[in-house]
């Protein structure tokens, strides 16, 4: 399908079939918008202008860059497990109000995973990985750094087992950074492929939500640790990840605060919650969509000044990203990727942990529930009926199955509020891509 959109004075055409992005003049934009059924008056176009526009469009079609045929390829999923999210503990030293994991406890008892169970999870991954040579493990919580020694022992064990089997592990950790100092920094820099660090932005925003067990704000304790860690990280991957809520709809200020704090890899995610005063609602969308544009403008202004940073949601790769069959597949949750609870129980992903309807087995037993796995294996872009007419489908892959399920009771029913935010971020990302191309060509 063809999608035409404006970003202020710029006019764009995106062809989902070919993945091509074109910048065009206002007359071509109006012509295509009218042909696509929008209420646009093109009576002002002269016969000569119409002829030229139609000729340009015909040339792009001939080159396969406009009105390209969309893929009919099915999902590219296998029965080889490639990744585990190991919940090394269900406890946390913070009590964040919006935490989907019930402040780390996952609606159950606070508990730590034993080293034996964590090693058994590594064995499970290796034994079910088939021919895959590169395997991924994310240490998750609660707060993983409450179990640093266990993580260390499991990483060393995994590397030993991988060497025996001709495989390689890539490790990541998500942390609130409260305990990120000294030995933890050294170990993470040696062993972690990526580290995700939670910081919501400005002090008043962060401290309003992310409080310690004794009810105090955690900003001052956390930001210094993150700055020291990033300074020591060199060229290794990290992300400073924030969450915005209805309390800070001016979240662009928080992204820019993080950039001004010296962090050049940033993500700022909308909260997923049903807590009334924090939840993002449809009525907030006009403000949020405008805020993404405000952030986009400043993002590009800084890029032009040589002060650019990496903002996750503006990264749109139309040329070197995943192949179409992978984009159709959506994520591999419940089929190629699983989460392991502290007792060894297996779930499709971290957002399903604790929901007994989605318990798929246990690392000590080895076998996976074939019915649940089949459901997730078949789940893909083409099973989400509402996505068929959306220009963003091959970029977002139909959204998060867990979010769809928790908001609509159906993995195949996209959560509409998230859809609108995603489409705006993609348009901003395409604008960023086009402007960066233009700057390189000047």
Beta strands, then each sheet from edge to edge (+ up, - down):
strand 1: 2-7
strand 2: 10-15
strand 3: 20-24
strand 4: 83-87
strand 5: 89-90
strand 6: 111-112
strand 7: 134-140
strand 8: 168-175
strand 9: 192-198
strand 10: 237-244
strand 11: 265-270
strand 12: 310-311
strand 13: 337-340
strand 14: 345-347
strand 15: 361-362
sheet 1: 1+ 2- 3+
sheet 2: 12+ 11+ 10+ 9+ 8+ 7+ 4+ 13+ 14- 15+
sheet 3: 5+ 6-
end
